[in-house]
Amino acid sequence: MTDQEVPPFVGTLWGDDCKLGTAFGCLDTRLLITCEHNLKGNPTKLEWERFSSNETVLLERYRVLVRDADRDIAIIANDHPLHPRTTLARQPYDPAGHGLDVYFHGLGQFEEEGVSHWVRDLGSGKILGSNGEKGNGRRFKLESQHVTRGFSGAPVLHYCGIGVVVVGMITSRYSAAGHQNRDTAWVIPATFLAHAIQIAGRLLEGTHSGKDPLVESDVHFDPTKLRELLTVQQQSAQDETLDVSMASYNIISPSSLQISRLSEFERKFE
């Protein structure tokens, strides 16, 4: 796949018949990853339109599984698959160094004769650094002239030896007085994306077929403690003497990170 080819995992997120931004599929066929601010209006109807085929899928019995306002990440879980497994993006990886050439496909906006148009668009640029702070999370700077409204939620891509890799997600344009940094946008680091996607994947693994899998509870979790728990849980899979359960960890804490708990998520892992 070249930077001109449309990745099969990227598309437009619709809410109540309005275009909200960009979203992409990763890890699980039921997941969509986008920016949290794209869902600020709490739409009651969500659809996803794949760029590569213009196929629109109505999300049914979905939940916003992970919602992190500080890092501007939202992960939506649908009741049935949204993507073929072969089209999913690889797990995001942070770039090894600064000055990385990247590209992105997203929902772009342009105006012509006073009328706004929203179309699939292609952009390119360069990752500059990680000195931006928002809430408890750093952000990369993306030097690009191509970021417009609608690109929020677009995965930032880099082509390397293993193929196309997600190295971040566009969250917003740089805001500064006097048009400084006008060709700069903010990018959510791949580390944060991978962490949130891992949490969503673990929650989905805790479901059972034949039962209602998506039970929303809007519980606040400490993501650091949850990551520690996942590490211990992986160790317990190799050591039968360890008995690890969600209830044994105090992972609830005041935070802007909301996770919709799935049924039987607090059961003991075997």
Residue, then its C-alpha position, 0 to 999 in steps of 0.5 A: m500500500t502506498d500513501q496514495e492508496v486509501p487504507p481500508f480501515v479509515g472512514t467517515l463517522w456519521g452522527d444523527d445524519c451529520k458528518l462528525g469526523t474520521a474514525f478507523g478500525c484496529l485490533d477487533t472487527r467491532l471497534l472504531i477509534t476516533c477523537e472524544h470531541n467528535l462525540k461531544g453532542n452525544p449522537t443517538k445514531l451512529e454510522w461509519e462510511r468506509f473511504s475505500s468502498n463508500e460502504t455505510v454501516l449502521l452501528e447497532r447496539y453500540r457503546v462508547l467503550v472508552r472515553d478519555a477527554d484529557r487525551d481526546i480518545a474515544i473507542i466505540a464498540n459495536d454489537h456486530p463486526l464492522h470490518p473484515r479482520t484482514t482490513l484492520a490497522r496494525q497496533p499503533y507504534d510511536p515513531a522512533g525519532h523526530g522529523l518522521d514523514v507521515y501521511f493521512h486520509g481523512l474527512g476534509q473540509f473546503e469552501e467554494e463560493g461560500v458553500s462548505h464541502w466535506v469530502r475524503d481528503l489526503g494529507s502529508g506532513k512531518i512529526l516534529g516533537s512532543n512538547g505539547e501538553k493537554g491534561n495529563g498527556r503529551r501531544f506531537k506536533l504535525e507540520s502540515q498544510h493539509v489539516t482541516r476540520g473533519f480530520s479529527g480522528a484520522p490515523v497518522l500513517h507511516y510506511c516502513g519495512i513492515g508496511v503501513v503503521v499508525v503512529g498517532m491520531i489527529t486531534s486538532r489544529y494548532s491555535a495561536a494568535g497572529h497566525q503563528n504555527r498556522d501549518t501545525a496540528w496536534v497528534i495524539p501519540a500512538t502509545f496512548l492509542a495503543h493503551a486505550i485500544q488494549i483496554a477495549g480489547r480486554l473488555l471485549e474478551g470478557t464477553h460471552s456469546g449468547k449474552d448481552p455483551l454491552v452493558e454500560s455503567d460509566v465507571h471511572f478507571d485508573p488506566t495505570k492500575l488497569r495496565e498493571l492488572l493486565t500485566v499480572q493477568q498475563q503472568s497468571a495465564q502462565d502460573e496456575t497458582l496465581d488467582v487474579s480478578m478485577a475485584s482484587y484491584n482498586i482501579i476505580s478513581p476520579s478521572s476523565l477516562q470513562i470505560s463502559r464496563l462489560s457484563e461479567f468483566e469482574r469475573k475471575f480470569e482463568 
